[in-house]
Amino acid sequence: QVQLVESGGGLVQAGNSLRLSCAASGRTFSTENMGWFRQAPGKEREFVAGIRWNDGSTYYANSVKGRFTISRDNAKSTVYLQMDSLKPEDTAVYYCAADRWGTPIIATNQRSYDYWGQGTQVTVSS
């Protein structure tokens, strides 16, 4: 079992930055692929970014590529999402998730992830 706790959300103006953190506890953290998802009001949850457990390879949704950066610190059992050049359309609840199988391909389907945090709200004003 893995417990995930997100932090770092808040209200920012468009063009500014935020860094989200996701602290993991429980079973070994370093062998799970990690992902960030988001859900805006009235919309389905969507993949944002993912990072592979063994070599730190990353994958991003087209909507955030070049603006967001996912990283992980296995020693601290923490994954981060640096969000730059934020836009109002980035407003959502952001969730981190763990894929316990650590597959070679970073999954973008939320059903591939086994553990989820409670979410943190990010609001970007225009």
N, C-alpha and C positions, 0 to 999 in steps of 0.2 A: 504494500500500500504506500502511496506517495501523497503527501499533503502539500498543496500549493497555495501560497498567499501572495496576491498581487498588491503593489503599492505604487504611488507616484502619480496617480491621476489627478486631474484638477481642471480649472478653467483657465484658458489662455487665449490670447488674441491670435488671429491668423498671422502666419509668418514666424511665429515663435516656436519654441522647442519644449519638449517634455521628455523625461526618461522614466519609463516604467521598469519596475523590478518585480521578479517573481522568485520568492524564496521557497525552496523545496525541503521537505523533511520526510523521514520515514526510510524506505528502502534505498539502496544505492542510487544516487542521482546520475552518476556519470555515464550510465549506459542507456539512457532514454533519449530519443530525439525529442526536442522541445519545440512547441509552436505557440504563436500568438494568433488569436482570432478576435474578431470584434462583431458587435451586433448593435446596429442603429435602431431607433424606434420604428416599428412596423416593418422591419426587414429581417431577413434570415441571417444567421451567424455566418460570417465569411472568414476565410483564411487570410492572414496578413503576412506572416513570415514564419520560417522554420529554420532550425539549426540541427545538424546531425551530431550525434553524440561523440563519435570517435575522432573526426578530423575537423570539426567546426564548419563544414560546408553549409552554406546558407541558400535559401530560396525565398523569393518575395512575390507577392501579388503585384501585378502590373501597376495597380493604383498607388502603390507606395514605393515602388522601386526608385532608388536614387534619393529618397527622402528619409526612409526609415532604415535603421541598422539593428539587427539582432545579434546578440553576443551571449556568451555564457562563461561563467567562472565555476568550474567543477569543484574547486577547492572550497568555494563558499556555497555550493549547491544553489546557485542563483543564475537566472537568465534575465537578460535586459532587453528592452526595446527602446532605442534612442529614436525619437521622432522629431525631425526637423522640418522646417517650412510647412508647418501645419496649416490645414485648410478647414473651413467649416464642415466640409463633407467627411472629415475624419472623426467627427463627433460620434461617439459610440461608447458602449461598455466594452472594455478590453479584457480578454481572458487569456491566461496562459494554460497550456495543456501539455501533458506528457504522454508520449507514445512508448510504452514499456518495451516494445520489441526492437526498437532501435534499428529499423530496416535501412538498407542502403539508400532507398529513395525516400526523401522527405515527403510525408503525406500531407495533402492539402484538404482531405476529407475529414471532417470533424469526427466521423465514426471510427477513424483509425486511432484516435486518442483515448486513452484509458482513464486519465486523471485530469481533473479540472479545478482551477481556482474559482473563487467566488466572484471575481470581476472587479474592475476599477473603472470609474466613470472618467471619460475624457470629453471635455466640451471646448470647442474652438469657436470663438465669436468672430464675427466679420468686422 
